């Protein structure tokens, strides 16, 4: 079975240091069957000089004004010729030098492949481990980070590019449309793909309200308001003190049963 060719797409805007870290994490991979695409939003901080420094390892790059992050990501998609698109934006880095090799060795054929991610914030690391089965309820309160997922390039041809009307949640819209609505195949690989820098736009607290409103609009486009509010209340119940205590009780009882 032939190993897949990846299209690694990096979007950057005035983040010279972060961009170089991302570039180095890509070009140092032991698995080299990939093309590397960089979409820069007309940076003026020296990012272009960094791109030119590594131009012999970059398949395609452009620096021009764009209409936002999803417009930039879409520019990368239309230039992609690999079997899978992998969005690794500026500041995000692959977890280790063997990540792409491990993904390629997993004999992937699914529409979407995703793995775990490490989120960094305040000099701390948060290991995010996903569930093997992705349900509508699961996506109603979380997401699959694009920094830890690969999407078949042909899937964008079939379902369309990212919706540029959304500023924050267009990738979440794509997960609902592909996995839940269109029943696209997916595969979970239980190891970290990347280290995600949470200082980006999507993680900025001032954008949380925008993100919530966009997600509500997206959800109600595909599904009913009854489902939306039911999932909201169910999630609040699961996070309540009563449920936390109940889970602890079950864990204690389960441990005692195992020790018998």
N, C-alpha and C positions, 0 to 999 in steps of 0.2 A: 504493500500500500504506500503510495507517494505521500511524503510529508507535506503539509499545507504551507502555502506562502502567505505571510501576513503583511497587511498594510498598516503600518504604525503611523498614526496621525497625531501631530502635536500642534496645538493652537497656542499662540503666545502674543502678549501685548506688554511691552515695557517691563520685562522680567528677565534681564540678561543673565543674572546669576542662576535663577531657577531654570532657565532654558538650557544652560550649559550642563547643569546636573542631570536634566532629563536626557539630553543628547548622549551624555557619557554612559548613562544606564542602558541605553538602547544599543549603542555601537559596541559595547563590551560584552554583549550576549554571545554565548557559545554557539547558539543556533543562529545562523546568518541568512536563512531563507526568508528574507523580508525586504520590503521597500520602506523607505522612511520619508514621510511627507511632513513638511512644516509650513503652517499657514500663520503668517505674522500680520498683525493688524496695523502696519505702518509705525512700528516702534521707533522711538527717538532716543533710546537709552543705551545704545550700543549693541542691541540684540542682533542687528544685521551683521555686525562684525563677527559676532559669535557664529552665526549661521555660515558666513563665508569661510570662517576658520575650519569648519567641519564639512564644507561643501562636497568633498570627495566621498563622504559617507551618507550624504543626503540625496535621495532620488529626485525629489522635486521640492522647490520652495518658492514662496511668493511673499512679498511684503506690500500690502495695500490696505486701504481703509475697508472695514467691513461693517455689517449691520448688527453685530453682536456675536456671542460665542457660538450659537447654533448656525448662524450664517457661515462662520469660519469653518466649523466642523463639516458642514455640507460642501464647502469648497474642497475640503480634503477628500470627501467621499467620491466626488465626481472625478478625481484624479487617481483614485485607487484601482489597482489591477490585481491585487492579492485576493486570495479566497476569503479571508476574514479581515475586517477592519478592527483595529485596536486603538482606542482613543486614550492617549497618554499626554495630558496637557502639561504645559510648562509648570515646573516645580514637582510634579509627580514623577516618581522613579520606579522602575521595576524592582521587585523585592530583592532579587539576587541575579547573578550572571547566568543562571541556568533556567530561569523562568520559561522562556520561549521554548527551550529544549524539552522541558517537562510537559508543557502543553502539547507540543508536537508529538511527543511519545505516547500521549493518551488516546491516540487513534480517534480523533474527533471527526465527526461527520455532521453533527447537529447544527441547526440554524444559529443557535446562541450557545456560547460556552462561557461560564463564569467561575471565578474562584474567590477566595477570601481576600480581604484587604486590611491593611494596617493604616489607621487614621492617626495623624500626628497633630497634637495641639498642646500649647503651653508646656513644651518639652516633655510631653507624655505620649505614650503609644496606646492605642485602643485597637485590639484585634477584633475585627468584625468577621464572624463566621456565619455563613449562609445556611439555609435549609436546603435539602436536596429537592424538595417539592415546592414549587412556587405557586401559590394560590392567589385568588383575588383578594382575600382577606389579608394575606401576608403583604401584598403590595399596597394595600390601603394605608398601612402605617410605616412602610419602609420602602427601600428601593434597591436596585442592583447598581452599584457604582460603575460608571463607564470605564473607570480606571482599572477595573478588575473584570472586564468582560470583553468577549470577542463576538462580533456579529458578522454573519456571512454577507459579503458585499452584495450579492444578488438579492438579499432580503430588502435592501434599500431600493433596489429596482422594482421589486414587487409591491412593497408597501408604501414607498415614498420616503423622502428624506425627512430630517428633523423639522418639526413645525416651528418656523421662525417667528411666529406670533407670540411664543412664550419665551420669557427671559431666563427662567430658572428650571422649569419642569418638563422641557421637551423630551429629554431622555426618558423620564418617567412615563410620559405619554407613549413613547415608542414601546416600552415594556408592556404596557396594558394592551396596546394594539397588536403586538406580535405574539406574546405569550398567552394572554387570556382570550382576546377576541379571535385571533386567527390560529390559535393552537399550534404555534410554531414549536419545533422541537428544541430542547435545551439540555445541557449537561453541566453538572456541578463537579468541579475538581477541588478536592479538599486540601488546598495549599494556597498560600498568599501569592497573588499576582503582582501586587504593587503596594507602594507606600504613598498614601494620599495626603497631600498638604491641605489642611482644612482652612487655610487663610484665603482660599479662593472665594469668588462671588457667591457660589451656591451655598457656602457655609457661613457667610456673613450674617450676623443676627439681624441687621437692618433689612435683609431680604427675606427673612422668614415669613413675614406677612404676605409678601408677593408670592412666595412659593406655595403657601397654603391656599391662597385664592386660586392660583393656577391649577393646582392639583384638584381642587373641588370642581372647577370648570371642566377639567379633563374627565374626571370620573363621571360626572353627570352627563357628559356627551355620550359615553359608552354604556352607562348603567343607570339604574333608577335611583331616585332620591331616597327611597326606602332602604336600599342597600347601603347607600352612603352613610345615613344617620345610624343605621343599625351597627355598622362596623365602627363608627365613632364611639358609640356608647359601649360596645363590647370591649373595645380597646381600653377605655377608661376603667371599666370594671376589672379587666385583667391587671391593670396597674394599681388597683386599689390596695389599701392596707390589708383588707380581708383576704384578698387573693394571695398576697405575698405570704401571709401567715399560713394559709391553707396549703400552699406549695411547700413550705418548710415542714409542715406536719406530714405531708405525703412522703417527703424525702426521708424523714426520720423513720417513719413506718416501713418504708421500702428497705432502708439500710438494716433495720432490725430483722426483717424477713430474710434478707440475704445472709445474715450472721447465724441464723438458726441451724 
